Each structure stands twice: as C-alpha cells, then as structure tokens.
Amino acid sequence: MVASRYGIEGAYKHLASERDLSWRIGGTDGHDVVVKISNVSEPEGVVDMQVKALTHISERDPALPVPRVVPSLAGAAYEWIEDESGSRHMIRVLTFLSGEVMERIEEAFSARTRFHIGAMVGRLAYALRDFFHPYAGNNVHLWDTSRALALRPQMAKISDVSVRQLCEEIFDRAECFTLPQLLKTRRQVVHQDSHGGNILVDPGDSTSPVGIIDFGDMGFNSVVADIVAASETFSKFDDDPIAYLCDVTSGFDSTYPLEENEIDLIYDAMLLRLAMATVIVEAREATDESGIPHIEDASHYPRMMELLSRQGRAQAVRRLRQACRFPVYGAMGNDREHLAHDYDLLRHEREAHLGPIWHFYKKPLHITRADGAWMYAADGTAYLDVYNNVPQIGHCHPHVAKAIYRQASALNTNTRYMCDVAVESARLTADLPDHLDTCIFVSSGSEANDLAMQIAMSLSAHDGGLIIDQAYHGCTELTTALSNESWRHLPADQHPERIETLMAPDMYRGPYANDPQAAEKYAADADRAIAALRERGHKPAAFMVDTALCSSGVVRAPDNYFNLVAENVRSVGGFVIADEVQAGCGRMGTFWGFRANGLKDENVDLITMGKPVGNRHPLGVVILGSALMKRFLNGTYPLLFSTFGGNTVACAAGMAVLDVIEREDLVNRSAVIGDYLRQELRSLAERHAIIGDIRGLGMMTGEELVTDRLTKEPAVKQTDRLVEDMLAQNILIGKGTSNTLKLRPPLIWSRNEVDIFISAFDGSLSI
C-alpha cells in the first residue's frame, strides 16, 4: 500500500505506539519516513488536526524539529484503506526524526537538557498559538488535564492507601481551585504529551533535544499543560522535582513568555498531572492492561508526586518565580507560622547585607506587590497608599510597565546615540515658554538638582545658595548642603557657609500668619539672606525652591511671595530653580507646581524633575533654555553626559507617564479629588480639635495636628500614634514635620479612596 500510494520503497521496522500501528521505513533513497495506520476507532478529526497542525508549524517555525507530512502520490495528507475485515483506517506518512528517546538515556536527565526541552516545547506552543481546528476540543483521551475529574472512579483501584489519599486530596483541590484557575490562563491547541518518551535528543550531546514526536494527544487546553507534560520524566536518582519544574519552566518562558497567573499554577497542574498518571497506571495494572510501551515503568509518578507535595506550594511557587525572574511575593495564605519565619529571615538578611532598615513604621512592612492605589504585603494584606508620591499615576500602571518592557526588549542605550524616544521626551517642555525649551536627562531628582545648581554656579560665577527652611533637595554632597532638613539642628558653625536659609512662609504659625503684608514681609527675608551671604564672601548662584514646600510641612505661601523672592535673587545675578520633583506632573492640580503657587514663568530659569516623572523608574530632568545650555557647554563643562541619564527605557517610561496623565485627565482629576479630600478633612476638623490646619493644592495635602488650637502646641506624640493607628487599619500615611501629616496619594484616586481614608482616619482620631 505504501509503495502504490506513496511511491516509497525500503526496509520496515515496527515501532511501539499506544493506539496506532507504526513502522519506520529505511527508504532506498536514503530518506527515512514513518508510516502510521490509525486505530479503527480513531476519529478522522484527530488525524486531520494533526496533519494540519504539522503544516501550520512548518510555516510558523520551519526550523522546529517536528515531523513533516509526506503527501501521497495523489497529493493527500492522509488516505483511507480497508483491512481484510472491511474496517476502514487512515494511513499517513511522516518524515523520520533521528535521535534517541530522552527517557532511555540517563545522561539526558540534566538541568541543561531540561531547560532546552522547555525552550523547544515553548517554541512549539508559540508556533501553535494562532492555530485553530474544529476538532481541537473533541480529542478525548485520558491524559487531558482539563478532563482529570473523569478519572475519579478509578482511584479506588490504587492499592497503596497513602498514595490513594494524596491523589484524592489533589483531585479535590483540582475541582475547587486548579481547574477553575487554569480556565483563566491562555488556552490554545497544545501538544500536551511532550514527556521524555516523545522527546528525542542528540546521542552525541544528550543536552540537545532534536525532536518532538507523537501529536496524537493534541487538544485545546492551557499552555501550562505543555509545561507539566514536559516535566514528568523524573529520574529514579532525582529527589527534587521542583528543580526539574524550574528548569523546564524557565526554558519554556525563554521562548514563550509566561503570564503571572500561569507561573503560579504550574505547581498545582504538575501535581494534578502526576496524580492522573498514577491513577491511569494503577487502574490499568488492576485490570491487566499493563505493558503499554511508554508507561511500562511508571514508578516515578507516585514518588515524584509525594516529593513535590511534601516540598509544598509556597516553596515551589517561590522557586518557579525566581527561575523565570517574576517578582517573588513571599509566603501567602493563612500559615502564620511560615509567614512569621519568612519575615524574620528576610529582615535578618536585609540588615546583615544592606545595613539597618530606615523605614516609616515601628515594624517595617514586607511589601511584595502593588497595583493602582494599593500596596500588598507578603501575607496578602492590602494597604491603601496615601503617602508615596513617587508612583504619580498609581503603582505598576500597565501602560508604563508595557512601555518599559517594549523598549527594554528593543534597545536600552544612552544619549550618545540618536534615539527617537529621547527626543520625544522633550515633549515635557511643550507648554513652557521659549526660555525653557531644552531638557537634560539624568537618573534622579538628586542628580537633577545637583546639575541645576552646578549650571547656576557656573553661569553666575557665584557659589552661594538660598533655600527655604526645612528644605530637602537631594542626597549628593551639593544637594545635601541645599537640604537644611539634615543640618538645621546643628550648631551654627557647622552649617554650610555658602548656604543661607529663608524662613518658611508659614501662614498658620509663622510670624506674619495673619498679616495682610505677609508676602512682602516674608520675602524681605531674602534681602537679609543675601546680605548674610555677602558678609561671608559669597553671592547667591540660585534660589532653589520646592514650590509645594513639602518638607516644610506643605506650607501654603502667601500670594506673590515666590515672585518677590525670585526678583530679589535675579537682581543680584542669581538664578531661580523650581524643584518640581514633588510638585510637578499634576500633583498640585496644575501640571507645574510653580504655576499652582503663582510663580510666574518669566521668574523661573531652571526646572528640575524626578520621582514621579518616570512613575518610580529612575529618571530625572533639568529643563532650561537652549541659550543657557550653550553657555554652560561652552564654558567649563564642554561635555555633559550621564551613562544612565536619558537612557531609552527611562525615557519610554517618562513618555508613558505623560500619556496616562493626558488620557485619564489626571491633572484636572487631581484638582477635583484633592479639593474633595480637604473638604472631608475640614468636616472631620469640626469634630476633632486635634486638627489645627488643613492646607494644600491638588493631591498634595498637609494636615497639622495640635494639642491646643489657641496655642498651636504641636501634637508630636499623637502624630506618631496616628501613623501607627492608620497602619493597623491598612492605611499608609506619613509625616512632613514632627506634627504634620503629609498626604500624597496617586492622581488616580477617586472619591471612593477618599471615603475609605476618611472613614479610617475618623476612627483613629476617635480612639
């Protein structure tokens, strides 16, 4: 029949097969093939799906080592024949793949082999991702994990009581958890039978798989089914099935990247596959159906199942995530003993290798993930974030994450090369005046402030600086000097000689709080500061100001204050640097914080940004005029370059942040929701006398707590207690000054998050 229908002659060798009759033909032309005659009960749809899938794979990934369909002389992918009893069978011919069956070579049971097998199976799944066949959901067989529960009646045939009990537990979990969750993963046509009996390796190099055969169990299922099938060939010498899983999974992930819910289900699906295999083998032995070639020695199934179960889900998921570089969330669930142990171990390791922990609470939080307005601890507890101003548009915004991934997958380099995304990032200057049209990219707000001050010093030929009391501008040597938050309590002779501090324009407890001439009187302190610098032999190169006055307690300056100070500084040859690290990107209800606080465009010489501009991805920016930039570069700094500043991935993150701010109208939203937050806080102040003052703009709010509203005595201890009390209610807040709460939620907040916060805050104040 083969000779007449295919024109193939040669020597025949019978091959083992579970359902078909198969022979290898050593062709006289030197090309070996395999002829397969299907079982009489095999539906035509199964064979039709296989041959069309193989054709599809050869088109999508021609180098993938799978059999190719050899057409008959009539051009058919398969033909019908009759046996002597008149029964009809399908016959087809495939190319022969050379190599040794992996499970027969002990040397093939290595981590390297397993990784390469996973990679090849991943390539196969990727090639099939867009394949469709109407029979894909009808290929019913025992090894289909999606139909695992059909095997339940056979569990009674398992002779070992402990093994039977473990299988029952796994099937019970599969019914209530594993199978429903697998339905949420990516589902497509998959091979789902790529165990060691169907994987071929190179006899000369057993670490190199050279083929995948036997597509008879193909069907519509989760992509996870391919991973667990490829992970079941467990050596009798192995004792760590998680390592096997990790190797295969990381290989699969390298060619067909896994998604979050898939990596977390591999352990459960593997246990289910092993339990199914144990049940199938035991049932066949009990009914004298043993001897099927590819499972004649199946003792590893219950052994692997017991080992994997004993090692536990938490450890398996952690190791699988680490193997594929997914974030490790830590212990999950209600096992408090393990959670406490993991926490203590992590804290010890951190303090041993990273030094003492600087944190917000008495007991540092172990945060493992975040989404939008919420952060999640290792035990799954959700915390509403009212403090972190860095994720401006919410934690882990999918548009930003996607932009980072796509750019990192294409190119991550520096500004020595011309790249579209770096040039596009100059979009930041779109609504600024002409004298603010140029960007210099760095990696952080500290770097941006440091560079801006260097530019001011170079161009002014002055070496002094003016700041607001309690200012924080960074952690470099220069910006630390510009941050008297760190040295204001030291003796005067230890203060930086060339830095002078202006009193904070405090309209709540300052000396001119109720004075109609407050702006002029507070601004007059700039004259004093300039004179003080002159007496010490210095002139101000710049006035650097966080226009939100965040570190000063989110103080609200009187109208025109900033302009008066700016004019004083500029009149003596200094520059004005608007530190927008905390105030910019819509935080104050306008995109630029300096505008929200009335500082005129013409009084700003440089703008600095950091933190939120990349939504936590390392990105800092200095904005200045092209004329200033040329002067600076032609002066003492002929070359301005930062290895990481303006790298393409950081710029992609920054552009994605601007996309979200624009698309979701977050600037206007921050103004509206911020006003609602302060309105609700003022309502609380009517019932709680500890609230002395509420101030702010947009999503930047300061709340000053006092023990007496008349004397305005700071409620320092009460403020500390409130921070801890709110933590106990799963709300994260932080302090500005010792008695000021600094509330800086992401711009994506709605009235719902405000209401959650206000309800918890009301409860804490009532204690």
N, C-alpha and C positions, 0 to 999 in steps of 0.2 A: 504493500500500500504506500509506503514512504517513497519507494522508488518510482512508482507510477504517478503519484500525486505531487511529489516534490522534486523528483529527479535526483535524489540523494542516494548514493551507494556507500557502503562501508561496513565496519565490524561493530556489532552491537554488544553493549554491556548493560545488564539490568541494574537499575538504580532503586534504592529504597524510597518509598513515598507512602504517606498515610492514606490518601484517597485515590490517587491516580496510578496508572501504570506508566513507568518512565524508563527510557533507555538512553544511554549515551551512544552516539554513533561516531565512530572514528572515521571521518569521511576520507574517501580516496583522494580527494583534492587537498587534503591537509587541514581542512576546517572542520572541527568537531561541532556537532549540534546535539540537542536533546529533543527527543520526540516524546510527547505526552498524550496518553489516551485517557480521557476523563471517565470517572466513575459514572455508571449508568444513571445514578441519582443526581448527578451534578447539574444544576440549572444552567441553561445557556447564558443567563445574565452574568454568572460568576466568571466564566471564561471570556465573555465579551468585554467585561470590565477589565480583566487582567491584560488582555492584548491591547486594548485602547489606552490603558494606563501606561504600559511599557512604551507605546508610541509617543504618548504625551511626555514622558520622562526624557526620552531621547531628543525631543525637540527643546525642552527647557534646560536640560543639563546633559549635553552629549557626552561629556567625559565621565559621567557617573557610571560605575561598573555594575550594571544590571543587564539581564538577558535582553536581547533584541528579538523581535518577532521575525521569523523567516516565512515569507508568504509562499503559498502553494503555487504550482505552475499556472493555476487559474487566477492567481492574484489574491486569494482569500487568506485572511489572518488565521482562520481555522476552518476545518471541513467536517462533515458528518460521515460516519462509517457505520456499518452494521456488523454485529458479531454473528456467530453461527446460529444463535437462537433468535436472531432478528432484532435484538436490542440495539438501539442507536447510541453512539458515543461520539463525542467531539475529539478530533485529533488536531494537534498543532505542533509546530516545530519552533524551537528557540535556539539562539546561539549558545554555545557552551562556554561557561566561565571557568578558567583554570584556577587552581588554588586548593588549599587544604581546608577542610571544615574546622573552624576555630576551636570547637569544644573537644576535638581529638588531639590538640597539641597543647601540652601543659605549659610550654613557654609562652603561649599566647595569653595566659592569664596574668597580664601585667597592666599597670596603670597606664602606660603609654598606649597599649593596644586598646584598652577600654576607651580612652579619650578619642582615638582615631575612629573607633567603631561609632561612638556617639556622633562624631562630626559627619561621618558618612550617612548615618541614619537621618541626621538633621538635614543634610543636603537632599536626601530623598523626600523627606516631608515637605521641604521648601519647594521642590520641583512639583509636588502634587498639590500645592496649596490652592491652585485655581482649576484643578481637575474636577469634573463632575460626571457622574454616571447614574442613571436612574435606578440601577440595582445596588448602589452603594449601601443603602440602608437595609437591604434584604439578604445580605450574605450571612446567614445564621450559622454560627458554629460555637463550640464550647469555650473557645479561648477569648471570646469578645468580652472585655471587662464591663461594657455597658449593659450586658445581659447576665452579669455574675449571679444575681439573685436566683436565677433559674436553677442553679446548682444546689440550692439549699437542701432539697430532699435527699441528695446523695451524701450529705455529711454524716449520716448515720452509719455509713459503711467504713468510716475511718476507725481503725482498730485501737489506736493509741488515744486514751481518754483526754490527756492534756493537750494533744495536738488538735483533737476534735473541738475541745473547749476554746482554744485560741482561734480556730477557724470561725467558730460561731461568733466570737467577740468581733472579729474583723468584719464578718458579714453584717452584723448588727450595726456597726459603725458605718459601713458602706451604705446601708439603707438610709440612715438618718443624716449622714454628712458627706462621705466621699463621692457617691454617685451624684447627688444633687449639685455638689460643688463642681464636679467635672463637667456638668452641663453648661457651666458658666465660662469654661475655657474655650479656646479656639478649637473648633471642630471641623474636620475635613476628611477626605479619603486618606487613610494611613495604611501602611504595611502591616503593622501590629503583630508581626511574627519574626522580628529580626533578632532572635536568640542565637546562641553560638552554633546551633545546628544549621542555621541558614546564612551564616556569615563565613565567607572564605578569606583566608589570609595567605600571604606570600610564604611558601615553605622556607625560603631563604631569609626572610625577615618577618617573623611572626607578629611584629608590632604593626605591620601594614596590612589592613584589610583590603582585599582586591575584588570583593564582590558581595552582592546581596541577592539571594535566590528565593524561590518559593513565595509567590504572590497570592497563594490560594486563600489566605485569611484576610485579605484586604477588605476594608469596610469604612463606613463613616463613623468616626469616633474622635475623642480628644487627642490632640497631639501628644499628650502625656502618655497615651497608650504605647506609642513607639519607644519612648524612653524606658519604660519599665520592662517592655519585652526585650529590649537590648541589654538590660541589666540583670537578667535572671540566670545567666550561665555562670554559676558560682562554683568555684573550685572547692574540692574537699579539704584543701590546705588553707583556704581563706577563713578568716574569723571576723572580718569587719565589712559587713555588707554596705554600710554607709559609704565607705571609701569607694566601693565598686560603683554605687549610685552616683557619687560625686564626680567620678572620672567620666562616666558615660554622659551624665547631665551637662557637665562643663563642655564636653565635646559637641554635644547637640546644640548647646547655646551658642557655640562659636560660629555655627553655620546657619542656625535658625533661632534667633534670639528669643528667649522665653519671656513671658509676661509675669507680673507679680503673682497673680493667683495660681499660675501653673507651677512655679518653683515651690510654692507652699503645699502643693497637693501630691508631689512626686512620692514622698514617703508613704502616704496613705494608699496611693494607687499601687505602689510596689507591694505593700502588704496584701492588698486585695489580689493582685496577680499571683502571688505566691500561695495564698490560701486557695484560690481557684485551681492552680496546678496540683496542689496537694489533694484536693477533693477529687479531681479528674483521675489522677493516677490511682488513688486508693479505691475509687469506685470501679475502675477497670480491672484492677487486681482481684477485687472481691467477686467480680462476675467473669473472671477468667478471660479478660480482654487485654492482658499484658502483652508485651512483646512488640508493641508499636515502635518502630526503629528509633524515632527521635526522642522518645522519653523512656527508653528501656532502663536507664539508670537515673531515677528521679529522686534519689535520697536527699539531694541538696535542697529540695524545695522546703520541706518542714524545718530542716536545720537552719536555712537562711531566714525563714520566717520567724523562728524563735529568737535567733540572734538579733534580728532587726527590731523585733518587738521589745526585746529586753533593753536595747540601747535607747529606745524612746523617741518620741516625735520631736520634742524640744531640741535635743541634740542633733537629730537628723536635719531638721529644717535649718538650724543654725549653720551646720557644716555645708549643706547644699547652697545656702545663700552666699556663704564665704567663697565657695568654689566658683560661683558664677559672678561674684562681686556685686551681689544685691546687698542693700543695706541690711545689717543684722539687727533685728528688733529686740533680741533678748528673749528671756523666758516669758511665756504668755500663759494666760489662764488663771486658775484658782489655786495652783500649787504654791502656797505662800512660803513654804519652807525652801523650795528651789529658787523662788524669786528673791528671797532674802539672801540666800547663799550667793546667787549671781551678783546681786547688788554689792554685797560686801567684798567679793572678789574683784569686781570691776573698780570699786573705789580704792582698794588697796593697790591694784596695779597702776591706776592713774596717778595716785600720789607718789608711788615708788618711781615711776618713769617720767611723769610730767610735772612733778612738784605739787605743792599744796594747792588745793582747789579754791579758786576765787569764784564765789557763787552768790546768788541772791538770797538764799534761804538757809536756815539753820542746818537742814539736811539737804544736800544737793539732789536735784531731780535727775533721774536717769531717763532722758527723753530719747526715743528711738525713731519717731517719725512725726510728720506734721502735714496738715492739709488745710489750706484756706486760713480760717481764723483760729484753728485748733492745733494743739500740740498733744502728742500721745506718749505716755510713759511705757516702760517695758511691760508693766502689768496690764496695759490696755486702757488705763485711766485717761480720759480726755480732759484737757485743760484749755479754757478759753484764754487766748493770748491778748492781754490788754497792755502789754509793755514793749514787746520787740518791735522797734520802729524800722528794723532792717528789711524784713520781708514786706515792703511797702504795699504790694498788691496781693498779699496773702502768701502763706507758706507753700512752697512747691507748686507754684502756678503751672498748670500743664503746658501753656503756651511758651513760657520761659524754659521749662525743662526740655521741651521738644526742640526749641531753637538751639539750646546748648548741645544737645545730642547731635542734631543735624550738622552743626558747624564743626563740632569736635570730630565727627565722622569724615568730614571733608578736608579741613585744614585748620591747624592751630599754630599760628606763627606771629611774628611781631611786625611793627610798623616800618621796618626797613624795606618791606615789600609792599607793593601797591595792592591793596585788597579792597574790594567793594564795601564790605561791611564796616571797615574802619572809617572810610569816607562818609558812608551813610550815617554814621554816628554823629556827625556834625549837625544832624537834624536837631540836636539839643539846642542849637542857637537860633532856631527858626523864628521865634517870637521875640528875640532880643534885638536891641538897637545895633547899628553898624559898628560901634566901637567895641562890641562884644561878639565877634564873629569867628573866633578861632578856638579850637579845642586841643588840649594836650592831655593824653590819656596816661594814667598811672594805675596802680593796683589798689589804692585805698584812700580813704579820706585823710588819714595822717600824711600820706605822701603828697596828696593834692595840696594840703595846707602848707606843708614844708616847702614844696616847689613854689607855690604862690608867694610865700614870704621871701624866698630867695630871689625871685624875679623882682619883687618890690625893692629889696635891698640893693640889688644890682643896678636897677634903673634910677633909683632915687639917690644912690650913693650915701644913703643913711643906714644906720644899723639898729635903730630902736623900734619898738613896737608898742602899740596901745591895745588893750583888751578890756573886756568887761569883767568885773569881779565874779569869781567862781567859774570862769570860762573853762571849757575843755575843747582843745583843738587838735589833739593827737598825742602820739606816743614816741615820736622821734625826738632827738635831742633838741632841735629847734622848736618843735610844736609843744614839747613838754614845758619849755620856758614860756610859751604863749598860753599855758594852761595853769592859771594860778590855783585851780582846784587842788593841785598837788603840792603847792608850796605856800599857800596863803597863811597857814598857821605857823610857819617857821619864823624865827626872829628876822627882823628887817634886814640885817646884814647878810642873810642867806638868800635873799630874794635876787632874781636875775637883775643885774644892774641896768641893762638896756631895755627892760620891760616896765611899763607903768600901767597900773590898773585904774580903770574908771569905776566909780560907784555904780552899782546896778540901778537902773531907772525904775525902782520898785514903787508902784502906785498903790500898794497895800500897806506896807510897813516902813517904807523909806521916809527920809526927812521932808520930802516935798509931796507926800502922797496926796494931799488934798489941796495943793496949791495950783491955782489956775495958770501960773507961770512955771509949772513943773518942767516942761520941756526945756525951756531956756536955762533954768537953774541946774537941772541935771547935766545938760550939755556943757555948761560952763566948767564942769569938772575936767573936760578935755583941755581947756586952757591951762588949768593947774597941772595936769599930767604932762603936757608938752613942755611947760616951764621946768617941771621937775627933771625931765629927761635932759633938758638943756644944761641945767646946773651940773649934771653928772657927765656932761660932754657928749651927749647923744641927741640925735634927731629922729623923729618917727619915720620909719620907712613905710609903715602901714598901720591902719586901724583894722584889726581883724575882728569880725563880729558874727556870731551865730544869731541870725535875726529872729530866731524863735526864743532866744535867751533860755534855752532848755536847761542847761546846767545851773543856771541861776534861780531855778525854780519855776520855769515857764513864766517869767515875769512879763507883764504887758507894758511896754514902754509908752509914754505919752506921745500924742500926735506930734510929728515933725522932729522928734528927738534925734533920730538917726541922721536926718539930713543936716541938722545943726552941727553934730559931731563931725560928719563927713566933710562939711565945708571948712571947719576948723583945721582938720588934718590936711586936706588938699591945699589949703592956703599956705602951709609951711613945706610943701613939696612931698607930702606923703600920699600913699595910695589907700583906697578903701577896698578891702577884701570881704566879700559877702560869703561867709561859710554856710553853704546850703546843704551840708551833709545831713543835718537833721530837719531843716526847714523846707527843703526843696522837693521836687517831684510831686507836688499836690498836697503835701502834708498840711499846709496852713489854709487850705481852701482856695488857694490860687497855686499855679504851678510853681512860681518862685516865691519863696518866703519873704525875701526883701520887699517885694511889692505888697505883700499882705500887710506888712508893718510900715508901709508908707515911705520906704527909702526909694528915692527917685532913680530912674535908670541912669541919668547923667552923673549921679554921685557914686556909681559903682564902677570900679576899674577892673576887678577880677572877681570871678565866681568860682567857688570850689564845691565839688560834689563827691560823694562816696556812698557807702552803705546801700541805701535804697535804690540808687541808680542802676544797680545790677540785681536787685532783689536778693541780696546776700552773695551773689557771685562776685569775686574780687574785681572791683572796677572803681576807679577814681578819675575825676576830671578837673582840669583847670580851664576855665573859659576866660579869654582875654581878647584884646583887639589884635588884628594882624600887624598893625604898626608897632605895638608894644612887643609883639613876638619877634619881629625882625630886629628891633633894637636889642632885645635880650640876646638873640642868637649871634648878632654881630659884635656883641660886647665880650664879656669874659667867658661866655658859655657858647662857643662856636658849635658845639654838638650837644643836642638834647635827646637822650634816648634811654628808654627803660625796657629791659628784656621782656617783662610781662605786661607793661603798660600798653593798652590798646591792642592786646592780642585778640585774634579774631573771635575766639569763643566768648571772651568777656564782652566784646562789642556786640555780638549776637544776642547775648543776654540783655544788655542795655537796650538794644532796639526792640526786643520783645517786651520789655517793661513799658516802653513808650507806647507800643501797640495796645497793650492792655489798658493803660491809663486812658488812651483815646477811645478805644472801642467800648469800654464799660463806663465812660464818662465819670471817671473816678475823682477828678478834681471837683466837679460840682457835687458829686455824691459826698465827698469828704466834708464839704461845707455844710450840707444839709444835715447829715447824720451827726457831725460834730456839734452843731447847734442843738440838736435833739438831746445828745448826751449831756451837754451842760445845762440844758433846761431841766432834765430829770435830776441832775445833781443839785440844782438850786431848790428843787422841790424837797429833796432829802434834807437840805440845809435848814429848812423850816422846822424840821422835827429833831435834828441832831445838831446841838450847839457846838460840837467839836469842829464842824466845818466852818472855817473862818473866811476863806476866799476861794472862788472858782474863777479861773481865767483861761484864756487860750483862744485859738482860732483853728478851724478845720478839725483835723483829727490829732491835734496836739492840745492837751488839756492839763493844767496844773491845778491841784487842789491842796490848799494849805490848811493844816489841822492845828488847832489851838486849844489850850485848856480854858482860856477865858477870852471872849470876843472883845472885851473892852481893853484889856492889857495886851492882847495878842501874844500871850505867852506860848511859845512853840510846844506842841504836844508830841515830843520826841518819842517817848516810850510807847505811847498809844499808836503812833505811826508804825513803829516796828511791829507791834502786836497785830495791827490791821493787815500788814503784808502777809504774816503767817496765817491769820484767820482766813483771809481770802484764799490762800493756797489750800487750806483744808476744805474749802468749798469749790476747789478745782478752777480757781480764777488766778491768773498770773498778773500781778501788778508790781510796780517798782517805785523807788523813791528818787526824787530830784535832790533837794536839800534834806536835812535831817527830819523835817516835819512836813515835807511836800510830797504828795503822790504825783508821779509823772505817768500820765495815761496816753499811750501812743499806739492804739490798735491799728491794724491794717486798714487801708482805704476801702476794702471790700465789705466792711461791716454794713449791716442793715439795722433797722430798728429792733429786730429780734435779738441780736447780740447785745445791743444796748440794754434791752429789758432784762436779759439774763444777768448781765453785770450789775445793774441797779438793784435787782432783787437780792443778789448775794451780798452786795455792799450794804444794803439796808439791814440785812440780817447780822452782818458783822458789827455794824455800828450800834446795834441794839443789845449786843452782849454786855 
